[in-house]
Amino acid sequence: MGYPRIGARRELKFATENYWAGRISAEELEATARSLRGSVWTELRDAGLDTIPSNTFSFYDQMLDTTVMVDAVPARYRDLTGLDRYFAMARGTAELPPLEMTKWFDTNYHYIVPELALDARFQLADGSAAKPVAEYVEARKLGIETRPVLVGPLTYLLLAKPKPDSPDGFTPLDLLDSLVETYAELLERLAGAGAQWVQFDEPVLARDLSGRETDALVRAYQRLGGLSSRPKILLATYFGAVTAASLRAIAATAVEAIGLDFVAGPGNIESVASAGGLTRKIVVAGVVDGRNVWRADPARVKSTYAVLLGLADKVELSSSCSLLHVPVDLESETALDPAVRARLAFARQKVTELVALAADLRSEDPWATPLPAVPADPQVRARLDALGDARRSDRAVRFAAQRAKLGLPDLATTTIGSFPQTAEIRQARADHKAGRTDENAYIAAMRNEIARVIRLQEGLGLDVLVHGEPERNDMVQYFAERLDGYAATDHGWVQSYGTRCVRPPILHGDVSRPRPMSVEWTAYAQSLTPKPVKGMLTGPVTMLAWSFVRDDQPLAETARQVALALRDEIADLEHAGIGIIQVDEPALRELLPLREADQEIYLAWAVQAFRLATSGAADATQIHTHMCYSEFGEILSPIADLDADVTSIEAARSHMELLPYLRAAGYANGIGPGVYDIHSPRVPTAEEIEANLRNALQAVPADRLWVNPDCGLKTRDYPETEAALANMVIAARNARAAV
């Protein structure tokens, strides 16, 4: 369904960042992109795939590519051209804020949200609009026939948002007919170039669709399927099961093939059966997990295939979704425990699995041995069984105790946790890991950086400080490397957004904490200042969401194990004198099941896991949490149920759209709606931040309103960080004086 585009050694990341820094030209960046595309197509052909996707490459994000392709560029970017315009929409400039960014369904991949106006008129823009055609022709010149992949019109419009000043009642779906006509023109161009197949990705079909949305789906593909000159159409959906009603609607159109995810959506078997089967259609069965790193179970694949053969005329095998979500190659992970490694498959290995599975289905000989069993830790399970109800004292009792202990002003200022990770910090960590420096030298380097960050925050006048996290490579990986039951990779990079790549750890067994993980650094920072320093931890749901998690037991049970380890860490931080502890859960909304019927069960165990981690804290210990880049207004009640004393949440980049939800819900705990976007190099003025605070004060009283950026500052540099935080402190003081 798609393949990683960053390169086995993150070649695209480094080339793009060099282009941003002016070290290479646009032509040199394009040359790197061409080389990466060609190597992927060649690799997939040589591996033996029968059909190979193209147009899965992107400099930033496939939704942004679609926005540019159909000329849906907001007016404020029109004076720019080419890559300058493209990257301005993605990450902003000194003068222009970027478009909103949020999570791609329930993954940790982020997309750039289209911003559409009522008078939008889609058309194939010049130049980059021909990207799917150009990449198809590019592959064909290499002697490789490909299947161009496009974001489907329904998914594009349902993930888009109206321009902020749009009239009431307007929704992007109102623009369907114009968008479909633009896609029709594109299909004709692809047919003219010789394309035999095209793939429309419609993951939105794994969500609950209204009658209007289902009607729009049928109208779109009746029009596209009815074109006299077009490639054959594969309509692919993933991340869950499609309802029988949606499946019947798809089957009624002229599309030739339907792709279904049988890993995240095992219910698709029932949907196909309930729809009366899929005769006269090819079913492209997603049986190899595109989102997790475990090997496929041959017996399960064979069973799924056998059932489908009775329900469809022809069945082909595929990954469940794009392999964008997994690392490139397991072969480079030579340090992994062999027992763990034997259970894994990365993108290259998954392609090999697909080819082998297809061969196996034509043979009587099994192609792979069964997956090894996972050993259990009885001590962890016994401790969990012995725990009672996870609940803290009443909020009012805690509020009074914390107010007395901490003595913080109204509109208290803080940051989310991380400070810029300079080249010197990264080099110090790398040298220590490689054995080029000893433990004492490493500790000294980290302590020097922590001391610098504390002095900086004191000088800026922040009220609650952080130690800056110089010792942390990643907010999940850092803790995973210190927990039993986890394994870390050396080269297992996965794109999160743009050039931001992460190495998700592998949660392969029962989880426990052999020793404290963060106490030494936080306690040192607290020793340097009379102001409170926050302890910084990553919550149990996020530890799961941003890891590759074992699939042999329910997620709820695994979350409880992680929560128990965090509970022990919180107790040690309290013992070390830390009065504020932040347990970040940015992935709480991300893991929310796409179908409403499944959400209550998930939210119950997710809330329980957070409370298990934090309920041992004393009343006077202030528990914070942080969330970012998701649609949190939809789950405000469960966020309140977490019962964190303070929740900081992304709000600036999404135009403070959370505030009406806060007003409507009567949210009673502390809240810190982010007052500026940290994913843009642009430094906001104090006046802009103060305007955001005045807006927030309409929904939250001053004694419960916190002032903070949208997210951590890890990806920024120090000059822009200092300037932005200085403006934030000025804005908070002005707003405080006006209350």
Secondary structure, 3 states (H helix, E strand, C coil): CCCCCCCCCCHHHHHHHHHHCCCCCHHHHHHHHHHHHHHHHHHHHHHCCCCEEECCCCCCCHHHHHHHHCCCCCHHHCCCCHHHHHHHHHHCCCCCCCCCEEECCCCCCEEECCEECCCCCCCCCCHHHHHHHHHHHHHHHCCCCEEEEEECHHHHHHHCEECCCCCCCCCHHHHHHHHHHHHHHHHHHHHHHCCCEEEEECHHHHCCCCHHHHHHHHHHHHHHHCCCCCCEEEEECCCCCCCHHHHHHHHCCCCCEEEEECCCCCCHHHHHHHCCCEEEEEEEEEEECCCCCECCCHHHHHHHHHHHHCCEEEEEEEECCCHHHCCCCHHHCCCCCHHHHCCECCHHHHHHHHHHHHHHHCCCCCCCCCCCCCCCCHHHHHHHHHCCCCCCCCHHHHHHHHHHHHCCCCCCECCCCECCCCHHHHHHHHHHHCCCCCHHHHHHHHHHHHHHHHHHHHHHCCCCECCECCCCCCCCHHHHCCCEEEECCCCCCEEEECCEEECCCEEEEEEECCCCCCHHHHHHHHHCCCCCEEEEEECHHHHHHCCEECCCCCHHHHHHHHHHHHHHHHHHHHHCCCCEEEEECCCCCCCCCCCHHHHHHHHHHHHHHHHHHHCCCCCCCEEEEEECCCCHHHHHHHHHHHCCCEEEECCCCCCCCCHHHHHHHCCCCEEEECCCCCCCCCCCCHHHHHHHHHHHHCCCCHHHECECCCCCCCCCCHHHHHHHHHHHHHHHHHHHHHC
